[in-house]
């Protein structure tokens, strides 16, 4: 849903298409509901029930009706709005899947943030254009993520690991971030 919201916001702000405004309002209301569920610390079965109550269902229905009406309308629309309407129509089922299970988030922002580093690196490094580059990046990010999970600074891990290697240690299974993190 975060992508849908951002796309309609772009159509509104950059495309100056006021027909995107109702979508922004409806999506904002859905996010307000989600914030209320989180603040109330509701169990997942209650969240699912509330996501399928009449008020939410009416908002989702309004989104769908406006979406299909605008797509079927022969009057010209802005290019950005047309693109965003088609995006939402094609992604409707996965975007609305959060209503099927109270454990689902309304969007995938957490997952997006966790892979942002990889996406940026992929764009910035030509080495990832090869299989070897992808393997190197995978190892690098695995070490960084494991350090984070072990509450060990990556710099500290690298320093300890390289020092141990230079001292002649060959027990590499004991030089991992998980093991070194436990020893700190």
Backbone bond lengths (Angstrom), bond angles and torsions (degrees), N, CA, C in turn:
res aa  C-N    CA-C-N  psi(-1)  N-CA   C-N-CA  omega(-1)  CA-C   N-CA-C  phi
1 X - - - 1.453 - - 1.533 110.34 -
2 X 1.311 117.52 -28.52 1.470 119.84 179.58 1.526 110.53 -62.07
3 X 1.332 117.27 -38.28 1.467 120.41 178.44 1.529 110.35 -66.35
4 X 1.309 116.34 -41.98 1.459 120.76 179.89 1.523 109.30 -61.69
5 X 1.328 116.17 -47.01 1.469 120.71 -179.65 1.520 110.37 -60.09
6 X 1.333 117.21 -46.06 1.471 121.10 -179.00 1.525 111.09 -63.28
7 X 1.305 117.16 -37.49 1.468 120.87 -178.28 1.532 110.96 -69.17
8 X 1.330 117.03 -40.87 1.472 118.81 177.88 1.537 110.43 -70.80
9 X 1.304 116.65 -33.07 1.466 119.90 176.09 1.535 109.90 -63.51
10 X 1.313 116.48 -40.30 1.468 121.21 177.45 1.526 110.29 -63.85
11 X 1.335 116.47 -43.04 1.468 119.94 178.84 1.526 110.76 -62.52
12 X 1.320 116.57 -35.42 1.457 121.24 179.90 1.525 111.47 -74.21
13 X 1.330 116.70 -49.51 1.463 120.36 -173.78 1.527 113.19 -80.48
14 X 1.318 116.45 -47.53 1.466 118.98 -178.21 1.521 112.28 -85.43
15 X 1.318 116.28 -40.58 1.457 120.24 -178.22 1.517 112.80 -84.24
16 X 1.344 116.55 -9.49 1.470 121.80 179.91 1.530 111.79 54.23
17 X 1.331 116.18 34.48 1.458 121.30 -177.66 1.530 108.97 -101.24
18 X 1.324 115.97 104.73 1.462 122.03 -177.21 1.530 112.99 -64.52
19 X 1.322 117.41 -17.60 1.462 119.74 179.38 1.529 111.70 -69.01
20 X 1.344 117.31 -11.77 1.461 121.13 176.37 1.529 111.29 -81.67
21 X 1.334 117.16 -19.05 1.473 121.11 -174.63 1.531 113.49 -58.46
22 X 1.343 119.80 -45.34 1.477 117.71 180.00 1.529 112.72 -60.55
23 X 1.329 116.95 -35.72 1.474 119.95 178.27 1.521 110.07 -62.23
24 X 1.321 116.18 -40.97 1.468 120.34 179.12 1.535 110.14 -62.09
25 X 1.326 116.31 -41.35 1.466 120.25 179.17 1.515 112.30 -65.03
26 X 1.327 116.21 -46.13 1.464 119.70 -178.83 1.531 111.36 -65.14
27 X 1.313 116.11 -44.65 1.469 119.45 -179.90 1.526 109.95 -64.93
28 X 1.335 116.88 -39.40 1.465 120.60 176.32 1.515 111.69 -58.95
29 X 1.331 116.72 -40.05 1.462 120.69 178.72 1.533 110.74 -65.25
30 X 1.340 117.47 -40.06 1.465 120.08 177.14 1.526 110.95 -61.66
31 X 1.331 116.92 -40.10 1.460 120.82 176.87 1.529 111.35 -67.00
32 X 1.337 117.28 -35.17 1.468 120.21 176.28 1.528 110.24 -61.05
33 X 1.335 115.87 -43.91 1.466 119.61 177.64 1.528 110.35 -58.76
34 X 1.334 116.24 -46.21 1.473 120.47 -178.64 1.528 110.91 -60.60
35 X 1.326 116.44 -41.58 1.465 120.53 178.96 1.531 109.98 -62.04
36 X 1.334 116.07 -41.20 1.470 120.20 177.90 1.527 111.10 -62.28
37 X 1.337 117.57 -41.64 1.466 120.86 -179.83 1.530 110.54 -62.60
38 X 1.324 115.38 -42.63 1.472 119.73 -179.74 1.522 110.37 -66.70
39 X 1.333 116.73 -44.94 1.471 120.52 -179.39 1.523 111.88 -63.80
40 X 1.321 116.94 -31.90 1.463 121.30 178.47 1.527 111.94 -82.43
41 X 1.333 117.06 -5.70 1.461 122.72 179.56 1.537 111.31 53.83
42 X 1.327 114.56 48.60 1.466 120.34 -177.35 1.523 111.48 -76.67
43 X 1.326 117.31 146.24 1.472 119.91 174.24 1.530 109.87 -70.06
44 X 1.315 115.92 159.21 1.466 120.67 -174.00 1.528 113.61 -60.40
45 X 1.322 118.27 -35.62 1.470 119.00 179.67 1.528 111.46 -67.06
46 X 1.324 116.84 -33.92 1.471 120.57 177.49 1.530 110.58 -72.47
47 X 1.327 116.72 -37.64 1.464 120.41 177.28 1.529 109.15 -61.74
48 X 1.325 117.33 -45.90 1.468 120.58 178.94 1.526 110.46 -59.67
49 X 1.318 116.29 -43.97 1.465 120.11 -179.55 1.531 110.14 -60.30
50 X 1.314 116.52 -46.06 1.468 120.36 -178.44 1.528 112.00 -68.28
51 X 1.309 117.21 -34.84 1.466 120.47 177.98 1.524 111.81 -64.59
52 X 1.309 116.59 -19.32 1.462 120.66 -178.47 1.526 112.24 -110.69
53 X 1.337 117.19 12.04 1.460 120.84 174.89 1.524 109.73 -71.10
54 X 1.311 115.34 169.46 1.461 121.95 -174.03 1.537 112.76 -59.10
55 X 1.334 117.48 -41.43 1.467 119.73 -176.42 1.528 111.81 -62.62
56 X 1.323 116.49 -45.71 1.466 120.26 178.03 1.523 110.47 -67.69
57 X 1.318 116.92 -42.45 1.456 121.05 -179.93 1.525 110.85 -61.71
58 X 1.331 117.59 -37.87 1.468 120.60 177.58 1.532 111.24 -65.36
59 X 1.327 116.83 -39.73 1.470 120.32 178.67 1.526 109.90 -64.93
60 X 1.325 116.12 -47.19 1.469 120.36 179.23 1.530 109.79 -61.30
61 X 1.323 117.00 -40.62 1.460 120.90 177.27 1.531 112.07 -63.90
62 X 1.329 116.61 -38.60 1.466 120.51 177.77 1.524 110.94 -64.82
63 X 1.316 115.94 -40.86 1.467 119.98 177.79 1.525 109.63 -60.18
64 X 1.346 116.18 -48.03 1.462 120.14 -177.36 1.534 111.36 -64.55
65 X 1.327 116.69 -43.06 1.465 119.58 -179.10 1.525 111.45 -63.78
66 X 1.326 116.60 -43.93 1.471 119.70 179.66 1.535 109.96 -66.83
67 X 1.310 116.14 -40.17 1.467 121.59 178.39 1.527 110.60 -58.22
68 X 1.313 116.85 -53.42 1.464 119.67 -177.38 1.522 111.86 -68.38
69 X 1.340 117.12 -35.80 1.462 120.32 178.49 1.526 110.78 -63.18
70 X 1.331 116.33 -44.59 1.468 119.88 -179.95 1.530 111.90 -67.34
71 X 1.328 116.47 -39.34 1.465 118.80 178.96 1.522 112.00 -67.55
72 X 1.337 117.43 -34.36 1.462 121.18 -179.44 1.529 112.54 -81.77
73 X 1.326 116.92 -18.74 1.462 121.65 -178.02 1.532 110.30 -68.84
74 X 1.346 117.55 123.59 1.465 119.44 -178.46 1.532 113.71 -73.71
75 X 1.337 116.95 -13.28 1.465 118.81 179.37 1.527 109.57 -64.49
76 X 1.329 116.67 143.41 1.468 119.21 -177.97 1.528 111.88 -66.17
77 X 1.307 113.40 143.52 1.460 122.03 176.37 1.522 107.01 -123.62
78 X 1.319 116.00 165.29 1.456 119.23 176.36 1.518 110.68 -64.31
79 X 1.318 115.82 151.44 1.469 120.84 -179.83 1.528 111.72 -59.78
80 X 1.343 116.06 -42.36 1.464 118.85 -179.21 1.525 111.20 -63.87
81 X 1.319 117.01 -44.66 1.462 119.55 -179.52 1.521 110.74 -63.23
82 X 1.306 117.39 -43.95 1.472 120.80 179.08 1.528 109.97 -59.32
83 X 1.311 116.09 -43.64 1.465 120.76 179.18 1.528 110.79 -61.90
84 X 1.334 117.39 -43.59 1.467 121.22 -177.96 1.529 111.28 -70.24
85 X 1.322 116.99 -37.46 1.467 119.88 176.93 1.530 110.94 -62.19
86 X 1.312 116.00 -44.23 1.476 119.62 177.86 1.525 111.24 -65.06
87 X 1.329 116.63 -38.55 1.469 120.50 177.66 1.526 109.67 -59.38
88 X 1.336 116.67 -49.56 1.464 119.95 -178.27 1.528 111.11 -64.08
89 X 1.322 117.09 -42.57 1.474 119.37 -179.79 1.529 110.53 -60.48
90 X 1.328 117.08 -44.82 1.467 120.77 -179.01 1.528 112.98 -70.55
91 X 1.334 117.04 -27.06 1.471 120.75 -177.98 1.526 112.10 -102.67
92 X 1.307 117.95 10.97 1.459 121.64 -172.68 1.531 113.11 -53.73
93 X 1.312 118.24 -51.26 1.468 120.72 -175.68 1.529 112.07 -61.23
94 X 1.350 119.89 -51.33 1.462 117.52 178.61 1.531 113.37 -66.88
95 X 1.319 118.14 -32.43 1.468 120.34 -179.91 1.529 110.02 -66.26
96 X 1.315 117.08 -38.30 1.461 120.78 -178.31 1.526 113.29 -89.35
97 X 1.309 118.37 -0.60 1.473 121.66 -178.68 1.521 112.52 -61.85
98 X 1.323 117.90 -23.01 1.469 120.08 -179.35 1.531 111.31 -60.42
99 X 1.328 117.83 -22.38 1.463 121.11 -179.88 1.525 112.22 -74.39
100 X 1.338 117.54 -14.75 1.467 121.57 -176.42 1.519 114.09 -82.71
101 X 1.320 117.43 -15.07 1.462 120.59 -175.38 1.521 108.49 -152.78
102 X 1.297 117.01 125.55 1.460 122.00 -178.68 1.515 113.85 -67.30
103 X 1.325 117.40 -12.68 1.465 120.22 177.85 1.522 111.89 -83.02
104 X 1.337 116.84 -17.89 1.467 120.79 179.94 1.521 109.70 -74.03
105 X 1.312 115.15 147.49 1.463 120.93 172.30 1.519 108.33 -86.78
106 X 1.313 116.50 157.16 1.457 120.70 178.32 1.524 110.65 -67.40
107 X 1.308 116.87 -23.37 1.465 120.34 177.33 1.521 109.79 -144.26
108 X 1.304 115.43 177.28 1.458 120.25 -178.32 1.534 112.01 -109.45
109 X 1.320 116.41 32.96 1.465 120.78 -176.71 1.527 112.78 -59.39
110 X 1.317 117.64 -37.54 1.469 120.09 -179.97 1.523 110.11 -62.76
111 X 1.316 116.68 -46.43 1.468 120.38 178.83 1.525 110.67 -64.99
112 X 1.318 116.53 -39.79 1.476 120.03 178.95 1.532 110.77 -60.81
113 X 1.328 116.05 -43.58 1.469 119.03 179.72 1.526 111.72 -64.49
114 X 1.328 116.35 -36.14 1.461 118.66 -177.36 1.522 112.87 -69.38
115 X 1.330 117.99 -25.33 1.472 119.51 179.99 1.531 112.62 -104.24
116 X 1.333 116.90 4.15 1.465 120.18 -178.55 1.528 111.67 -56.69
117 X 1.321 117.39 -42.50 1.464 121.10 -179.55 1.524 110.69 -58.47
118 X 1.324 116.07 -44.08 1.464 119.28 179.44 1.523 111.91 -65.12
119 X 1.321 116.53 -40.26 1.467 119.68 179.64 1.523 111.12 -64.37
120 X 1.325 115.82 -42.48 1.465 119.37 179.51 1.521 110.24 -65.81
121 X 1.326 116.23 -43.29 1.464 119.53 179.38 1.516 111.26 -62.61
122 X 1.330 116.44 -41.55 1.457 120.07 179.86 1.526 110.70 -60.00
123 X 1.313 116.72 -39.24 1.463 120.17 179.94 1.528 111.42 -71.56
124 X 1.317 117.29 -33.69 1.457 121.32 -172.47 1.518 115.24 -90.68
125 X 1.309 118.07 -19.00 1.467 119.42 -174.72 1.514 111.50 -115.60
126 X 1.288 114.74 124.53 1.465 119.88 177.47 1.530 111.07 -69.93
127 X 1.340 117.22 -25.11 1.464 120.69 -176.96 1.524 111.50 -60.64
128 X 1.331 117.60 -26.12 1.454 119.40 -179.69 1.519 112.22 -73.96
129 X 1.316 116.79 -3.02 1.452 120.40 176.10 1.519 111.91 -74.76
130 X 1.329 116.37 -5.96 1.462 119.96 -179.31 1.529 109.76 -119.03
131 X 1.312 115.50 163.51 1.459 120.78 177.77 1.538 110.12 -63.43
132 X 1.319 116.55 -42.12 1.474 120.86 -179.76 1.530 110.59 -62.24
133 X 1.326 116.18 -41.53 1.464 120.00 178.54 1.520 111.86 -62.76
134 X 1.326 116.51 -40.08 1.459 120.56 178.38 1.524 111.05 -65.83
135 X 1.326 116.98 -40.32 1.476 120.62 177.66 1.522 110.45 -62.98
136 X 1.324 116.82 -45.09 1.465 121.10 179.74 1.525 110.57 -60.43
137 X 1.322 116.59 -45.89 1.456 120.95 179.24 1.525 111.53 -62.52
138 X 1.321 116.81 -39.78 1.458 121.07 179.56 1.524 110.76 -62.09
139 X 1.313 117.14 -45.23 1.469 121.18 178.98 1.520 110.00 -62.25
140 X 1.317 115.89 -47.58 1.460 122.24 -179.13 1.530 110.29 -56.79
141 X 1.332 117.74 -50.82 1.458 120.84 -177.35 1.524 112.39 -72.18
142 X 1.317 117.74 -27.46 1.462 120.31 174.92 1.523 109.98 -64.92
143 X 1.323 116.47 -44.39 1.462 119.69 177.45 1.529 111.10 -62.24
144 X 1.309 117.55 -44.76 1.470 120.53 -179.25 1.524 110.48 -62.53
145 X 1.320 117.56 -46.41 1.467 120.98 -179.58 1.517 111.58 -64.50
146 X 1.320 117.32 -39.93 1.457 120.56 178.77 1.526 110.48 -66.18
147 X 1.323 116.85 -38.39 1.470 120.36 175.53 1.523 110.31 -60.29
148 X 1.322 116.86 -45.17 1.469 120.58 179.15 1.521 110.48 -59.83
149 X 1.339 116.67 -45.54 1.464 120.56 -178.97 1.521 111.67 -65.94
150 X 1.330 117.05 -27.74 1.461 121.39 -178.82 1.518 112.02 -93.82
151 X 1.323 117.14 6.78 1.464 123.04 -178.69 1.528 111.12 55.48
152 X 1.316 115.86 41.34 1.465 122.55 -179.88 1.521 107.62 -121.87
153 X 1.312 115.52 131.64 1.458 118.85 177.57 1.526 108.87 -66.38
154 X 1.334 116.00 137.21 1.466 120.05 179.78 1.521 110.00 -60.80
155 X 1.325 117.39 -39.10 1.458 121.47 178.19 1.532 109.75 -60.92
156 X 1.323 116.91 -45.13 1.464 121.23 179.84 1.528 110.51 -62.92
157 X 1.332 116.70 -42.99 1.460 120.71 177.90 1.521 110.65 -60.02
158 X 1.320 116.58 -49.26 1.462 120.92 -177.67 1.531 110.26 -60.52
159 X 1.318 116.17 -42.06 1.465 121.18 179.16 1.537 110.55 -61.74
160 X 1.330 116.66 -48.21 1.464 120.76 -179.94 1.529 111.03 -65.16
161 X 1.305 116.57 -43.56 1.452 121.44 -177.32 1.533 110.97 -64.61
162 X 1.314 116.47 -47.51 1.468 119.33 -179.29 1.524 111.86 -67.57
163 X 1.328 117.00 -36.81 1.474 120.45 177.14 1.521 110.06 -62.50
164 X 1.339 116.21 -46.47 1.469 120.45 179.48 1.529 110.61 -62.04
165 X 1.321 116.66 -41.38 1.466 121.32 178.79 1.528 110.34 -62.79
166 X 1.334 116.83 -43.24 1.472 120.97 -179.33 1.528 111.13 -67.87
167 X 1.332 117.29 -26.05 1.461 121.53 177.89 1.525 111.55 -81.28
168 X 1.337 116.25 -1.41 1.455 119.54 174.81 1.512 115.25 97.69
169 X 1.341 118.17 7.22 1.468 119.52 178.65 1.522 110.07 -68.54
170 X 1.304 114.78 138.94 1.475 120.16 178.41 1.530 111.62 -124.84
171 X 1.327 116.69 6.53 1.470 120.60 178.14 1.543 108.92 -85.81
172 X 1.315 114.22 68.79 1.457 120.89 -172.69 1.533 113.25 -59.76
173 X 1.328 117.23 -28.87 1.466 119.56 178.83 1.523 111.70 -64.30
174 X 1.343 117.32 -20.72 1.466 121.43 177.56 1.525 112.20 -96.19
175 X 1.312 117.16 3.54 1.459 121.38 -179.43 1.532 111.62 -110.20
176 X 1.312 116.44 21.76 1.460 120.39 179.18 1.531 109.92 -84.22
177 X 1.328 118.20 159.32 1.465 120.04 178.42 1.527 112.84 -58.28
178 X 1.332 117.01 -36.72 1.473 119.49 -178.81 1.518 110.87 -63.43
179 X 1.325 117.88 -43.06 1.463 121.98 -179.63 1.521 110.71 -72.68
180 X 1.325 116.82 -45.97 1.466 119.25 179.37 1.518 111.75 -64.82
181 X 1.336 117.77 -34.64 1.463 121.64 177.50 1.510 112.34 -64.08
182 X 1.343 116.98 -34.99 1.476 120.80 178.15 1.520 111.09 -69.93
183 X 1.323 116.21 -30.27 1.460 119.88 -176.41 1.531 113.06 -82.13
184 X 1.320 117.20 -5.45 1.472 120.16 179.46 1.492 112.08 -96.83
